[in-house]
Amino acid sequence: IAAPNDVAKLARHVEASRSAHSHKLNDRSSRSHCLLRLHVASGGGRGGGLLVQKQFLFVDLAGSERTQKSGVSGQRLAEATQINNSLTVLGRVIRGLGGGGGGGEHLPYRD
């Protein structure tokens, strides 16, 4: 990526590859999580100047869903159940990493 337009092109590509469907509560409900890591480096050219590097992590999680209100069934219900379970597990891991428990306990990152 060499220019801002390249970032926009990448964002369009990522959005096009994500899974989304509509239901009673939302016209476009994301059915997948997305993580994008962007490394930026500036300087350090021919003059041997200071090279500045930064890293950005963008996270877009599929939202939890109240399946009774959304009216999903079949495959969409199975997807919603998996999304809700994955968000619950993520919350447990974050709490564990943040020391929300008694300390030293197992982090359930494989659940």
DSSP file (Angstrom, degrees, kcal/mol; ACC not computed):
  #  RESIDUE AA STRUCTURE BP1 BP2  ACC     N-H-->O    O-->H-N    N-H-->O    O-->H-N    TCO  KAPPA ALPHA  PHI   PSI    X-CA   Y-CA   Z-CA
    1    1 A I              0   0    0      0, 0.0     4,-0.0     0, 0.0     0, 0.0   0.000 360.0 360.0 360.0 122.1    0.0    0.0    0.0
    2    2 A A        +     0   0    0      1,-0.2     3,-0.0     0, 0.0     0, 0.0   0.542 360.0  29.0-117.4 -12.3    1.6    3.2   -1.1
    3    3 A A  S >> S-     0   0    0      1,-0.1     3,-1.3     0, 0.0     4,-1.0  -0.965  81.7-103.6-148.4 159.7   -1.3    5.7   -1.1
    4    4 A P  H 3> S+     0   0    0      0, 0.0     4,-1.8     0, 0.0     3,-0.3   0.837 118.1  61.5 -55.0 -33.9   -4.6    6.4    0.6
    5    5 A N  H 3> S+     0   0    0      1,-0.2     4,-2.3     2,-0.2     5,-0.1   0.832  97.7  58.5 -63.2 -30.5   -6.5    5.1   -2.4
    6    6 A D  H <> S+     0   0    0     -3,-1.3     4,-2.3     2,-0.2    -1,-0.2   0.873 104.1  50.9 -65.5 -36.6   -4.8    1.7   -1.8
    7    7 A V  H  X S+     0   0    0     -4,-1.0     4,-2.6    -3,-0.3    -2,-0.2   0.919 110.2  49.2 -65.2 -43.6   -6.3    1.6    1.7
    8    8 A A  H  X S+     0   0    0     -4,-1.8     4,-2.2     2,-0.2    -2,-0.2   0.899 110.8  50.5 -63.1 -39.8   -9.8    2.3    0.3
    9    9 A K  H  X S+     0   0    0     -4,-2.3     4,-2.1     2,-0.2    -1,-0.2   0.913 111.0  48.5 -64.4 -42.6   -9.4   -0.4   -2.3
   10   10 A L  H  X S+     0   0    0     -4,-2.3     4,-2.7     2,-0.2    -2,-0.2   0.910 109.6  52.6 -63.2 -42.3   -8.3   -2.9    0.3
   11   11 A A  H  X S+     0   0    0     -4,-2.6     4,-2.5     1,-0.2    -2,-0.2   0.901 109.1  49.5 -61.3 -41.3  -11.3   -1.9    2.5
   12   12 A R  H  X S+     0   0    0     -4,-2.2     4,-2.2     2,-0.2    -1,-0.2   0.903 111.0  50.2 -64.0 -40.3  -13.7   -2.5   -0.4
   13   13 A H  H  X S+     0   0    0     -4,-2.1     4,-1.3     2,-0.2    -2,-0.2   0.927 111.8  47.2 -62.9 -45.6  -12.1   -5.9   -1.1
   14   14 A V  H  X S+     0   0    0     -4,-2.7     4,-0.7     1,-0.2     3,-0.4   0.927 112.7  49.1 -62.6 -45.0  -12.4   -6.9    2.6
   15   15 A E  H >< S+     0   0    0     -4,-2.5     3,-0.7     1,-0.2    -1,-0.2   0.882 109.0  52.9 -63.6 -38.2  -16.0   -5.8    2.7
   16   16 A A  H 3< S+     0   0    0     -4,-2.2    -1,-0.2     1,-0.2    -2,-0.2   0.791 108.5  50.9 -67.7 -27.2  -16.9   -7.6   -0.5
   17   17 A S  H 3< S+     0   0    0     -4,-1.3    -1,-0.2    -3,-0.4    -2,-0.2   0.558  91.4  97.3 -89.4  -7.5  -15.5  -10.9    0.9
   18   18 A R  S << S-     0   0    0     -3,-0.7     2,-0.5    -4,-0.7    16,-0.0  -0.464  76.4-118.6 -80.8 154.0  -17.4  -10.7    4.2
   19   19 A S        +     0   0    0     -2,-0.1    12,-3.7     2,-0.0    13,-0.4  -0.796  40.9 162.4 -93.7 130.3  -20.6  -12.6    4.7
   20   20 A A  E     +A   30   0A   0     -2,-0.5     2,-0.3    10,-0.3    10,-0.2  -0.995   9.2 175.3-147.6 144.9  -23.7  -10.5    5.5
   21   21 A H  E     -A   29   0A   0      8,-2.1     8,-2.9    -2,-0.3     2,-0.2  -0.952  26.2-115.1-143.8 161.6  -27.5  -11.2    5.4
   22   22 A S  E     +     0   0A   0     -2,-0.3     2,-0.3     6,-0.2     5,-0.2  -0.625  32.1 165.7 -97.2 158.8  -30.7   -9.4    6.3
   23   23 A H  E >   -A   26   0A   0      3,-2.5     3,-0.8    -2,-0.2    48,-0.1  -0.877  55.9 -71.0-153.5-174.0  -33.2  -10.3    8.9
   24   24 A K  T 3  S+     0   0    0     46,-1.9    46,-0.1    -2,-0.3    47,-0.1   0.773 129.1  39.1 -58.0 -29.6  -36.2   -8.6   10.7
   25   25 A L  T 3  S+     0   0    0      1,-0.2     2,-0.3    45,-0.2    -1,-0.2   0.607 121.5  29.4 -98.4 -13.3  -34.0   -6.2   12.7
   26   26 A N  E <   -A   23   0A   0     -3,-0.8    -3,-2.5    44,-0.1     3,-0.3  -0.985  54.0-149.2-154.5 133.0  -31.3   -5.3   10.2
   27   27 A D  E    S+     0   0A   0     -2,-0.3     2,-0.4     1,-0.3    -1,-0.1   0.830 100.2  24.2 -70.5 -31.8  -31.0   -4.9    6.4
   28   28 A R  E    S+     0   0A   0     -6,-0.1     2,-0.6     2,-0.0    -1,-0.3  -0.846  73.1 179.3-139.4  99.3  -27.3   -5.9    6.4
   29   29 A S  E     -A   21   0A   0     -8,-2.9    -8,-2.1    -2,-0.4     2,-0.1  -0.895  28.3-127.4-105.6 119.5  -26.1   -8.1    9.3
   30   30 A S  E     -A   20   0A   0     -2,-0.6    33,-0.3   -10,-0.2   -10,-0.3  -0.428  19.5-170.7 -65.9 134.1  -22.5   -9.1    9.3
   31   31 A R        +     0   0    0    -12,-3.7     2,-0.3    -2,-0.1   -11,-0.2   0.145  63.8  52.3-110.5  16.1  -22.1  -12.8    9.7
   32   32 A S  S    S-     0   0    0    -13,-0.4     2,-0.3    29,-0.0    31,-0.1  -0.984  74.0-120.8-149.3 157.8  -18.3  -12.8   10.2
   33   33 A H        -     0   0    0     -2,-0.3     2,-0.4    28,-0.2    28,-0.2  -0.669  27.2-159.6 -93.2 155.8  -15.5  -11.3   12.2
   34   34 A C  E     -B   60   0B   0     26,-2.4    26,-2.9    -2,-0.3     2,-0.4  -0.990  10.9-174.3-142.0 130.9  -12.8   -9.3   10.5
   35   35 A L  E     -B   59   0B   0     -2,-0.4     2,-0.4    24,-0.2    24,-0.2  -0.990   5.2-175.1-122.8 132.1   -9.3   -8.4   11.7
   36   36 A L  E     -B   58   0B   0     22,-2.6    22,-3.1    -2,-0.4     2,-0.5  -0.985   7.2-162.5-130.1 121.5   -7.1   -6.1    9.6
   37   37 A R  E     -B   57   0B   0     -2,-0.4     2,-0.5    20,-0.2    20,-0.2  -0.907   8.3-169.0-105.1 126.2   -3.5   -5.4   10.6
   38   38 A L  E     -B   56   0B   0     18,-3.1    18,-2.9    -2,-0.5     2,-0.5  -0.967   5.2-163.1-120.5 120.3   -1.9   -2.4    8.9
   39   39 A H  E     -B   55   0B   0     -2,-0.5     2,-0.5    16,-0.2    16,-0.2  -0.881   8.8-167.8-101.0 131.2    1.8   -1.7    9.2
   40   40 A V  E     -B   54   0B   0     14,-3.1    14,-2.8    -2,-0.5     2,-0.4  -0.980   6.3-178.5-123.0 129.3    2.9    1.8    8.3
   41   41 A A  E     +B   53   0B   0     -2,-0.5     2,-0.3    12,-0.2    12,-0.2  -0.987   3.8 176.7-127.5 138.6    6.5    2.9    7.7
   42   42 A S  E     +B   52   0B   0     10,-2.5    10,-3.1    -2,-0.4     2,-0.1  -0.997  45.4   6.9-142.3 143.0    7.7    6.3    6.9
   43   43 A G  E     +B   51   0B   0     -2,-0.3     8,-0.2     8,-0.2     7,-0.1  -0.433  62.0 113.8  87.9-163.1   11.2    7.9    6.5
   44   44 A G        +     0   0    0      6,-0.6     7,-0.1    -2,-0.1    -1,-0.1   0.766  51.9 150.8  67.6  25.5   14.4    6.1    6.4
   45   45 A G    >   -     0   0    0      5,-0.2     3,-2.1     1,-0.1     4,-0.1   0.314  67.1 -55.2 -71.7-154.7   15.0    7.0    2.7
   46   46 A R  T 3  S+     0   0    0      1,-0.3    -1,-0.1     2,-0.1    -2,-0.0   0.795 132.5  62.8 -59.0 -30.9   18.2    7.4    0.9
   47   47 A G  T 3  S-     0   0    0      1,-0.1    -1,-0.3     0, 0.0    -2,-0.1   0.527 109.9-120.5 -74.9  -3.4   19.4   10.0    3.4
   48   48 A G    <   +     0   0    0     -3,-2.1    -2,-0.1     1,-0.1     3,-0.1   0.761  54.6 165.5  71.4  24.6   19.3    7.4    6.1
   49   49 A G        -     0   0    0      1,-0.2     2,-0.2    -4,-0.1    -1,-0.1   0.007  48.3 -61.5 -66.0 178.2   16.8    9.5    8.2
   50   50 A L        -     0   0    0     -7,-0.1     2,-0.6    -6,-0.1    -6,-0.6  -0.421  48.2-141.8 -65.5 127.8   14.8    8.1   11.0
   51   51 A L  E     -B   43   0B   0     -8,-0.2     2,-0.5    -2,-0.2    -8,-0.2  -0.841  15.7-163.1 -93.5 119.9   12.5    5.3   10.1
   52   52 A V  E     -B   42   0B   0    -10,-3.1   -10,-2.5    -2,-0.6     2,-0.4  -0.904   8.2-174.8-106.0 128.0    9.2    5.5   11.9
   53   53 A Q  E     +B   41   0B   0     -2,-0.5     2,-0.3   -12,-0.2   -12,-0.2  -0.972   5.3 175.5-125.6 138.3    7.0    2.4   12.0
   54   54 A K  E     -B   40   0B   0    -14,-2.8   -14,-3.1    -2,-0.4     2,-0.4  -0.955  15.0-151.0-135.5 155.0    3.5    2.0   13.4
   55   55 A Q  E     -B   39   0B   0     -2,-0.3     2,-0.4   -16,-0.2   -16,-0.2  -0.996   8.6-168.4-129.8 134.5    1.1   -0.8   13.5
   56   56 A F  E     -B   38   0B   0    -18,-2.9   -18,-3.1    -2,-0.4     2,-0.5  -0.959   5.5-160.3-120.9 139.4   -2.7   -0.5   13.6
   57   57 A L  E     -B   37   0B   0     -2,-0.4     2,-0.5   -20,-0.2   -20,-0.2  -0.972   6.6-165.9-121.7 116.7   -5.1   -3.4   14.3
   58   58 A F  E     -B   36   0B   0    -22,-3.1   -22,-2.6    -2,-0.5     2,-0.5  -0.880   6.4-169.9-102.9 130.5   -8.7   -2.8   13.1
   59   59 A V  E     +B   35   0B   0     -2,-0.5     2,-0.5   -24,-0.2   -24,-0.2  -0.980  11.5 179.1-125.9 126.8  -11.3   -5.3   14.5
   60   60 A D  E     -B   34   0B   0    -26,-2.9   -26,-2.4    -2,-0.5     2,-0.3  -0.944  14.5-164.7-126.8 109.1  -14.8   -5.6   13.3
   61   61 A L        -     0   0    0     -2,-0.5   -28,-0.2   -28,-0.2   -31,-0.1  -0.711  26.9-110.0 -95.5 142.6  -16.8   -8.2   15.1
   62   62 A A        -     0   0    0     -2,-0.3   -31,-0.1     1,-0.1     2,-0.1  -0.460  46.6-110.3 -61.7 140.6  -20.1   -9.6   14.0
   63   63 A G        -     0   0    0    -33,-0.3    -1,-0.1    -2,-0.1    21,-0.1  -0.401  26.8-104.9 -78.1 151.4  -22.8   -8.4   16.3
   64   64 A S        -     0   0    0     -2,-0.1     2,-0.4    19,-0.1    -1,-0.1  -0.342  39.7-146.1 -67.6 158.4  -24.6  -10.6   18.8
   65   65 A E        -     0   0    0     15,-0.3     2,-1.2    16,-0.0     3,-0.1  -0.988  18.1-139.0-136.9 135.1  -28.1  -11.4   17.8
   66   66 A R    >>  -     0   0    0     -2,-0.4     4,-2.4     1,-0.2     3,-0.6  -0.788  25.0-164.4 -89.2  98.5  -31.4  -11.9   19.6
   67   67 A T  H 3>>S+     0   0    0     -2,-1.2     4,-1.4     1,-0.3     5,-0.6   0.796  81.7  54.9 -63.0 -32.3  -32.5  -14.8   17.5
   68   68 A Q  H 345S+     0   0    0      1,-0.2    -1,-0.3     2,-0.2    -2,-0.0   0.905 114.2  41.3 -67.8 -38.2  -36.2  -14.7   18.6
   69   69 A K  H <45S+     0   0    0     -3,-0.6    -2,-0.2     1,-0.2    -1,-0.2   0.832 113.2  52.4 -77.3 -32.6  -36.5  -11.0   17.6
   70   70 A S  H  <5S-     0   0    0     -4,-2.4   -46,-1.9   -46,-0.1    -1,-0.2   0.747  97.2-139.4 -78.2 -21.7  -34.5  -11.3   14.4
   71   71 A G  T  <5 +     0   0    0     -4,-1.4    -3,-0.1    -5,-0.2    -4,-0.1   0.707  42.8 157.7  75.3  20.2  -36.7  -14.2   13.2
   72   72 A V      < +     0   0    0     -5,-0.6     2,-0.3     4,-0.1    -1,-0.2  -0.414  12.7 173.4 -77.4 155.0  -33.8  -16.2   11.7
   73   73 A S    >   +     0   0    0     -2,-0.1     3,-1.3     4,-0.0     4,-0.5  -0.938  43.1   9.1-149.7 171.0  -34.1  -20.0   11.2
   74   74 A G  T 3> S+     0   0    0     -2,-0.3     4,-2.0     1,-0.3     3,-0.2  -0.303 129.0   0.3  60.6-130.7  -32.1  -22.9    9.7
   75   75 A Q  H 3> S+     0   0    0      1,-0.2     4,-2.4     2,-0.2    -1,-0.3   0.861 135.3  54.3 -60.9 -38.1  -28.6  -22.0    8.6
   76   76 A R  H <> S+     0   0    0     -3,-1.3     4,-2.5     1,-0.2    -1,-0.2   0.868 107.5  50.7 -66.4 -35.4  -29.0  -18.3    9.7
   77   77 A L  H  > S+     0   0    0     -4,-0.5     4,-2.3    -3,-0.2    -1,-0.2   0.913 110.1  49.5 -66.1 -42.7  -30.0  -19.5   13.2
   78   78 A A  H  X S+     0   0    0     -4,-2.0     4,-2.2     2,-0.2    -2,-0.2   0.908 112.2  48.6 -62.6 -41.9  -26.9  -21.8   13.3
   79   79 A E  H  X S+     0   0    0     -4,-2.4     4,-2.8     2,-0.2    -2,-0.2   0.934 111.2  49.7 -62.0 -46.9  -24.7  -18.9   12.3
   80   80 A A  H  X S+     0   0    0     -4,-2.5     4,-2.7     1,-0.2   -15,-0.3   0.890 110.1  51.0 -61.3 -40.0  -26.2  -16.6   14.9
   81   81 A T  H  X S+     0   0    0     -4,-2.3     4,-2.4     2,-0.2    -1,-0.2   0.918 111.9  46.8 -63.3 -44.2  -25.7  -19.2   17.6
   82   82 A Q  H  X S+     0   0    0     -4,-2.2     4,-2.7     2,-0.2    -2,-0.2   0.904 112.3  50.2 -64.6 -41.7  -22.1  -19.6   16.6
   83   83 A I  H  X S+     0   0    0     -4,-2.8     4,-2.2     2,-0.2    -2,-0.2   0.943 111.8  47.6 -61.5 -48.2  -21.5  -15.8   16.5
   84   84 A N  H  X S+     0   0    0     -4,-2.7     4,-1.8     1,-0.2    -2,-0.2   0.907 113.3  48.5 -60.5 -42.2  -23.1  -15.4   19.9
   85   85 A N  H  X S+     0   0    0     -4,-2.4     4,-2.4     1,-0.2    -1,-0.2   0.915 110.4  50.6 -64.5 -42.5  -21.0  -18.3   21.4
   86   86 A S  H  X S+     0   0    0     -4,-2.7     4,-2.4     1,-0.2    -1,-0.2   0.878 110.0  50.0 -65.7 -36.1  -17.8  -16.8   19.9
   87   87 A L  H  X S+     0   0    0     -4,-2.2     4,-2.1     2,-0.2    -1,-0.2   0.869 109.7  51.5 -68.7 -35.5  -18.5  -13.4   21.4
   88   88 A T  H  X S+     0   0    0     -4,-1.8     4,-1.9     2,-0.2    -2,-0.2   0.929 111.5  46.5 -64.1 -45.7  -19.1  -15.0   24.8
   89   89 A V  H  X S+     0   0    0     -4,-2.4     4,-2.4     1,-0.2    -2,-0.2   0.911 110.3  53.4 -63.7 -42.4  -15.8  -16.9   24.6
   90   90 A L  H  X S+     0   0    0     -4,-2.4     4,-2.6     1,-0.2    -1,-0.2   0.903 107.2  52.0 -59.0 -41.2  -14.0  -13.7   23.5
   91   91 A G  H  X S+     0   0    0     -4,-2.1     4,-2.4     1,-0.2    -1,-0.2   0.896 108.7  50.5 -61.8 -40.3  -15.4  -11.9   26.5
   92   92 A R  H  X S+     0   0    0     -4,-1.9     4,-2.4     2,-0.2    -2,-0.2   0.918 111.5  47.7 -63.4 -43.6  -14.1  -14.6   28.8
   93   93 A V  H  X S+     0   0    0     -4,-2.4     4,-2.8     2,-0.2     5,-0.2   0.925 111.9  49.5 -64.8 -44.3  -10.6  -14.5   27.3
   94   94 A I  H  X S+     0   0    0     -4,-2.6     4,-2.1     1,-0.2    -2,-0.2   0.921 111.5  49.1 -61.7 -43.6  -10.5  -10.7   27.5
   95   95 A R  H  <>S+     0   0    0     -4,-2.4     5,-3.3     1,-0.2     6,-0.4   0.913 112.4  49.1 -60.7 -41.8  -11.6  -10.8   31.2
   96   96 A G  H ><5S+     0   0    0     -4,-2.4     3,-1.0     1,-0.2    -2,-0.2   0.905 112.1  47.3 -64.6 -42.3   -9.0  -13.4   31.9
   97   97 A L  H 3<5S+     0   0    0     -4,-2.8    -1,-0.2     1,-0.2    -2,-0.2   0.834 110.5  53.6 -67.2 -32.1   -6.3  -11.4   30.2
   98   98 A G  T 3<5S-     0   0    0     -4,-2.1    -1,-0.2    -5,-0.2    -2,-0.2   0.441 117.8-110.8 -84.0   1.2   -7.4   -8.3   32.1
   99   99 A G  T < 5 +     0   0    0     -3,-1.0    -3,-0.2    -4,-0.3    -2,-0.1   0.750  69.7 144.5  78.8  23.0   -7.1  -10.0   35.4
  100  100 A G      < +     0   0    0     -5,-3.3    -4,-0.2    -6,-0.2    -5,-0.1   0.707  61.0  55.6 -68.8 -18.5  -10.8  -10.1   36.0
  101  101 A G  S    S-     0   0    0     -6,-0.4     3,-0.1    -5,-0.2     0, 0.0  -0.084 113.4 -76.0 -96.5-159.8  -10.6  -13.4   37.7
  102  102 A G  S    S-     0   0    0      1,-0.1    -2,-0.1    -2,-0.1    -6,-0.0   0.527  78.4-105.7 -78.4  -6.0   -8.6  -14.6   40.6
  103  103 A G  S    S+     0   0    0      3,-0.1    -1,-0.1    -7,-0.0     3,-0.1   0.260  94.8  47.2  92.5 140.9   -5.4  -14.8   38.5
  104  104 A G  S    S+     0   0    0      1,-0.2     3,-0.1    -8,-0.2     2,-0.1   0.465  76.6 137.4  77.7   0.6   -3.6  -17.7   37.2
  105  105 A E        -     0   0    0      1,-0.1    -1,-0.2    -9,-0.1     2,-0.1  -0.361  63.6 -87.8 -79.9 162.6   -6.6  -19.4   35.8
  106  106 A H        -     0   0    0     -3,-0.1    -1,-0.1    -2,-0.1    -3,-0.1  -0.436  35.0-133.4 -67.6 136.2   -6.8  -21.1   32.4
  107  107 A L        -     0   0    0     -2,-0.1     2,-1.8    -3,-0.1     3,-0.3  -0.845  11.3-143.2 -91.7 122.5   -7.7  -18.8   29.5
  108  108 A P    >   +     0   0    0      0, 0.0     3,-1.3     0, 0.0   -15,-0.2  -0.251  49.4 141.2 -83.0  52.9  -10.4  -20.5   27.4
  109  109 A Y  T 3   +     0   0    0     -2,-1.8   -20,-0.0     1,-0.3   -19,-0.0   0.649  68.0  54.8 -72.5 -13.1   -9.1  -19.3   24.0
  110  110 A R  T 3         0   0    0     -3,-0.3    -1,-0.3     1,-0.2   -21,-0.0   0.478 360.0 360.0 -97.0  -2.0   -9.8  -22.6   22.3
  111  111 A D    <         0   0    0     -3,-1.3    -1,-0.2   -22,-0.1    -2,-0.1   0.533 360.0 360.0 -64.8 360.0  -13.4  -22.7   23.2
